[in-house]
């Protein structure tokens, strides 16, 4: 089959490693990869726009377009398949890729909700401005809080919006663990050192978690079982689901 992969830059190294393997997905398929910048997930509407643009610009001749994204704050809700069917993992965000399944993602979140995850792609993107990371994190967090507060005011009124923001701020203050997800790709000692430094800077515990390429490998090579992937036929549109499936198709 001829496959087009549209992926977040944060998973590029893992995608390249899998495609370079002897006997990997490229042994059976012709695979073309397009990556989009990391920061798109901070603005779901922009992420939606850029992913849809990449889908629309894909030339004829591909059997499937594989999206190496989670639903990412609803950024992939409302995506439309054109002439080529889409394959989308049932994942909340890219951390699901690095842990290998949404079940393990949920297990980690339930057991350790105050964890901030670091991966090789994320660290590679950040290393160019390590010294500015703290101020950037604060400014991004403030911008996200403002946007979220405005959204809550429109939906629930100002008093309820302030209460919801207070509850969320209390939860955010309880980050206490920096977890490096070791996927065996790239400069592991450097990534480990970076995460340790971030943990020490913030007074968090450092832990290392073994990653899994199970979900990403299945995305790139198939088959695509329904419990892990959504197949979007041409002309169909995605929507968020609240029944555990994460992403589904809109009603015809």
N, C-alpha and C positions, 0 to 999 in steps of 0.2 A: 504493500500500500504506500501511497504518497501522503505524508503527514506534515501539516504546518503546526508548529508550536509557537504560541504567543505566551511569553513568560515574563514575570517580574524579574528585574535584574537581580533581586536578592536570592533567587534560586538558580541563577545562571551557572555557577560553578558546579552545583550538583547535577544539573542537566547535562553539562558538557562532560562530566566524569562518566555518567551512565552511557552517553552516546559514544564515548571513546572506548568502551569496554569491548574486548573481543567476544563475539557472540551476543552482544547487547542489542538494543532496539534497531540499530543501523544494520545489523546482520540480516534482518528480515524486511525492513522498511526504508524507504527514502524519506529522510527527515530534514526539514528546514526549520530553523529557529529564529524567531524575532523576539528581542527583549525590550521591555519598556522600563522607564526610570523608576527607581525605588520609591521616591517621594509621592507618587500618585495616590498611595493608599491613605494619605493624610487628608485628601479631598475626594471622597467617594464619587461625587459627580464628575470630577475630572478623570478619575480612573475609568468610570463607565464610558465617558466620551472617547478616551484614547483606546480602550480595548475595542469598542465598537468600530472605531475608525480603522484599526488594524484588521479587524474581521472584514470590513467592507472593502478594504484595499487588497485583500488576498485574491490573487489571480485564479482563474479556473484551472482545474487539473488535479486538485487535491481531493483525497477521499474523505479526510476529516481535518478539522482544526481543533487542536488540543490546547485548552487554556490552563496554564500552570498558575492558577490563582485560587484562593478561597473566595467565599462570597464577599469578604473584605468590607465590613460595615455597609453592606448592601450595594457596594459598587458594581457587582455583577448581576444585581437584580434588574430586569428590564432589557437585558442583552438579547439581541435578535440574531438568529442564524439566517444567513442569506441563501446562497446556492449550495453551500457546503455544511454538512452537519457538524455540530460542536460537541466536544467531550469536555465536561466540567467536573472536577472532583467535588464530592460532598465534604467540604471543609470550611471551617469558619475563617481561617486565615492561613498564612504560610507556615505557622508553627505546626499545624497539622501535618504538612508535608514532612517536616524535619523529624517529627515523632512517629510518623508512619501510619497513623490512623486517627479518626476522630474519637474513637473509644479511649485511646491512650491520652489524647489531648484532654478529654474530659476528666480522666483519672488524675492527671497531673494538676489540672486546675482545681479539682475538688480537694485534693490532699494538700496542695501548696498554692493557695490563691494569690499570695503576695510575691509571686515570682516574676522577674523581668528576664526574658530569654534573649540570649545572644547566639548568633549563628555566624558561620564564616562569611556569608554574603553581606550580612548586616555590618559586621566588623570591617570588612574590606571597604565598604562604602563610607564608614565613619572615620577611618584612620587618617584620612586627608585633613580632617579638622578636629582632631581629638581635643585640642586646647579650647575650642569653642563649643564643645558638646554641651556643657552645663547650661550656658546661656541659650543655646539653640533649643535644648529640651524645655527650658522654662518658657521661652517665647511660644513654642509650639503648643505647650500645655495650656498657656493662657488663651491663645487663639481658639483652641478646641473648646475650652470652657465657655468662652463668650458665645461661640456658635451654638453650643449645646444649650446654654441658658436661653438664648433667643428662641430656639426651637421649642424648649419646654414652656416658655411663656405663651407662645402661640397655641400650644396644644392644651396646656393645663392651667394657665393663669399664672400671675407673678408669684403669689404666695406658695403655690405648689411647686413652681419651678425652683424657688430658693430652697425649699426643703429637699427636693431631689438632688440639687447641686451639693448641698451640705452632706447628704448621705454619701454621694459619690466621692467627695473630697475626703471624707473620713476613711473610706476604703482605700483610696489612693495613697494615703499617708502610711498605710500598713505594708507597703513593699518592704520586704526584709531579706530577699534572696535573689542573687544573680546566678542564673543557670546557663552554662555554656553547653550547647547541644553539639556533641562531637560526632560529626558525620564522616570523619576520616578523609576529608577533602581539604586541600590547601595547607597552610602553615599552622598546624595544630598548636605547637608550643607558643607561637605569637598570639593566636586567638585566646588560648588559655591564659596567657599573661595579661592580655588586654582586659578580659572579663574579671580576673582577679583584681586588677587595678581599679576597675569601675566599682566592684564590690567594696573594696577598702575605702574608696573615696566617699561612698554613700553609707558606710557602716552596715553593709548587708553581709549575709552569709554567702560564701561562694560554694557552688556545687557544680559537678559535671555530670551530664546525662548522655547516655549512649543514644545516638540518633538512629533512625531507620529510614531506608530509601524505599520501603515497600510500596507506598502509595505513589510516589513519583515514578518509580520503575514501571508500575502497572499503567500509569497514565501514558508514558512514552511508548510502551510496547504492546499494550492491550493483553488480554481482552479487558472489557470494561464492565464488570458486574454492576448491577443496579444498586446494590447496597453501598458501593463506593463512588459511583459516577452517574452523572446525568447525561443522557444523550439528547441533544436538542436537534430535532429534524429541521430541514430548511423551512423558513417561514414562521417557525415557532419562537416564542419569547419566554425568558426565564422570569421567575418570581421567587421571593423568599418563602420558605416553609417553616412552620413552627411545630411540626410533628416529629422532629428528629432527622428528617431528610435534608434539612438545611436549604436546599435549593430545588425548585421544581419548575414545571411549565404552567403558564397561564392557561385558564380555561378558554377553549375555542369559542 
